[in-house]
Each structure stands twice: as C-alpha cells, then as structure tokens.
Amino acid sequence: MTLMPHDVKPPDHDVEPHVAHNYSPIPVTAASAEGAWITDVHGKRHLDCLGAYSAVNFGHRHPRIVAAALEQIDRVTLTSRAFRSDRLEPFCAALAELCGKEMVLPMNTGAEAVESAIKVARKWGYDVKGVPDGRATIIVAGGNFHGRTTTIISFSDDPDARNGFGPYTPGFVRVPYGDVESLAAAIDETTVGVLVEPIQGEAGIIVPPDDYLPRVRALCTAADVLLIADEIQSGLGRTGRTFALEHWGVEPDVYLLGKALGGGIVPVSAVVANSDILGVLHPGQHGSTFGGNPLAAAIGHTVVDMLAEGTWQRRATDLGNHLHTRLGEFVGHGVIATRGLGLWAGIDLDPALGTGKDFCLRLAEHGVLAKDTHGSTLRLAPPLVITVPEIDWAVDRFAEVLKC
C-alpha cells in the first residue's frame, strides 16, 4: 500500500505541551531500555535500530559502563576545571593513545567539539601558520552536518537548520562533498583547515569515492592546512574500524569525537590532536564547566578501554556485512539503493512509498525504531550489541512494511 499523507498522524503536541517543538519524534515513549531494545510506557518492546545516532553504540545500559558510572557517582561527579580530578589525565592519556595523538580537549556535546576545533584551527592559523589576524578561513563540504549552533549553521546548506537564524558567521568556504578539484581550487593563503565527515551521516550515510579522502589528506599536507575529521557519528567502532578514516588509510590532524564516547549515559566529546595544534590554547581562552568532569572522564575512559580491545570493531564489521547483504535483497523491490559501512546504513526508498518519516512510523508499529533523514531516505545505526537473529527480525519487519 502506498503511504499517503492521510495515513500519517499529525504531530501531537498535546503529549508534551511543555517541550519546545524542535523535534518531531516517532510516537514511541520510552520507559526502559536494555541492550538493543527499548520498552515503551505500554510495555511493548521495540528494537532500536537508530542507537541515538551512534551515541548508544554499546547498547542501552551496558553493564561495564554503568558500573563505571555508578562507582564514580559514589566518589565525585563534578569539580569544574577550576580544580583537578584524578580521572581526567588518565582518560585523556588513554584517548590520545587510541587516536595516536598527544593531547585531548574534553568537551560535552558534538557541536561543542566542532566549535572548539574551529577556534583551535583559527588560533593555529594565526599563531603557527602566520595567517593575518581575522582572515582565517575553513573549508567545509556541502551536505554537511556538524551541529546546530549559530556558527555551525552558518556553513550548512540544510534549509531547516539554517533559514531564519541569520546573520551568519563568516570565515567558511563550502565546496561539494567528494569533489577534490573544487576543494583544491578553494584552498588559498587564508585557509587554516578542512572540516569534513569521512562519511556523511545526516545527509543519508553518504560514502565518498575511494580516492577522495586520501587526496584531501595530500592537499592539506601540501598546503599546510589542518585536516579536521568529524568522527562524532562515524567513529568509535560504528563502521567496523575505530575511526572511519581508517578504511582509506588516512590520519587527520584533528579528530572530533562525541556521541558513543559518553557510553549512552552522559554527553562526552573531545578534540584530539598533537601538542603543536592544541598547544595554541592558553588558560582563559577556552573552557567548559562540565567538560572533562570526573563522571564523564570515568565513563569515557571505560569506552576507550573497550574499544582498545578491538572486539567491537570486528563485531561491527561482521554484523554490518550481514545487514548490508540483507538490505541488498530489496534493491529494485521498493528500495532504490543502499549504502554504508559496518553497522551504518542509508536506504533510499522508492518515493512512491511515501516519505522516510511515513515509513519510520510504519516500522515503529511493527516494533522497529529507525529514523529518516531527507525525503525518502532512512538511516540505520543499531547498537553494536545487536545480534544476527535480531538483525534478521528487523529486516523481516522492514520487508513487511514494504509490502503494505
């Protein structure tokens, strides 16, 4: 059955009358969760195939992460950075080692990590590269999603995020994603950084051409420009590697991390780079009351230790291969195309079936939670604890909705 607009219930703002309408959620109200499953207030179980946009990579309430959080809650949770805590340096040392870098700037949300990297890149440009003060520019990619702060939406081309929120922050040059020639032409003496998602998440899990990221790396090296990799969604095991850039043998100058770094419990983000980059910051020039707090550091350190074992990356690879094989069965049968790496998939539905939101509503009725991006595109990012039988169950429900 074609999903027509009258099949979809309008947003019911009466359900949450005191919540600002900046989201249009699937009408499922979570009451509890464990592993890959969410139970709603009516007792119905739903298989979570979104994973909070990769923030729940290790499943809901992973016992090892919960134990670390509870142990730290019993000791100290927040001191602000006005004082040291015994958890911060060990966390930063472990994360730096995981990234093959020297220093960590801990923050809270992904958008904060991006904003912090913008400041660092500009300061590096002035102090190290010698760009005239106030003239630093950063090159970004079309279709990007790095957050929704006023600076970040200034270089977005998503009208929902951008329109109506001007005036916009200058200092950014946008070029098409995947187009190395346009990027090369955009680099000039004011360029201090190239900010890019190795795989574009919000755009629909867009995987670049195989030569794109290696060539971007080479351009940045030749022009003395920082390659800043936004691995907030793609990193920390999601694609089958610790970082998505590893699929192309590329190492950035700066990693931006978040989401899964908080273990699905608290917001934790970080900018990770060598000391010749992060060392441009001096006391008073940047900060965060909650950034690097003891609870966040304890949880983040546990996540890093789990990733250092390598089992999560292998699991994402093996389960991802199974997921992509199953999804490929539907190409030409209501699905136009699928793509992705590891346990991360973008699915382009036949627009005749309706919008992606329509389809997600029907999936939720069948016990599968997913999220649309734009138009008729869905994205799947289930927790890495999902099993093969659970993937098959979700795909079978997907097939049922396709036939409706």
PyMOL commands that set and color helices and strands:
alter all, ss='L'
color gray80, all
select helices_A, chain A and resi 5-7+13-15+51-54+63-73+88-99+110-129+150-153+159-162+180-186+212-223+244-248+259-262+275-278+294-308+311-328+351-353+356-365+388-403
alter helices_A, ss='H'
color red, helices_A
select strands_A, chain A and resi 30-34+37-40+45-48+103-107+137-141+172-175+191-196+226-230+254-257+269-273+335-340+345-349+368-369+371-372+377-380
alter strands_A, ss='S'
color yellow, strands_A
deselect
rebuild
show_as cartoon
